[in-house]
Amino acid sequence: MGEKKRKESANNNFIFGKKNYKFMLIGLGIIALGFILMSGGGSDDPNVFNPEIFNWRRIRLAPTLVLIGFGVQIYAILLNPNKNEPPKL
């Protein structure tokens, strides 16, 4: 009897809703884009300095995109997927 009640009460619900996962994927894509934009700019020869490592894309844009992506991730975690549904008893 106790096992039957346990199986009935055990619900296979996900912690997050579909909307949460959608925002998480968007945030992950923004973070990945930021890290891709940060890459490169090095030199094959260690004796030659390449000033491309200090351009606007690597210093300003890419870190900003990474921080925005982390903000989207935090929003996705804190978003309540059951906001418009009536409470279940």
C-alpha angles and dihedrals in degrees: 000000000000092000091053092053090047091054092048093049093045103092121191094219122147118238092233130042130233091267091055093052091047091055090045091055091047090050091047090051092051091050091049091049090052093052092046090053090050094056127092131025095115128126127240091216113063091207094060121077116217112202090198090090088072099050124127095258095058098037103040114010102044098048090045090054091049091052091047089050091052089049090053089050092052090048090050092052094047095043112111108225093192096055097121098035122095115249116270118230 
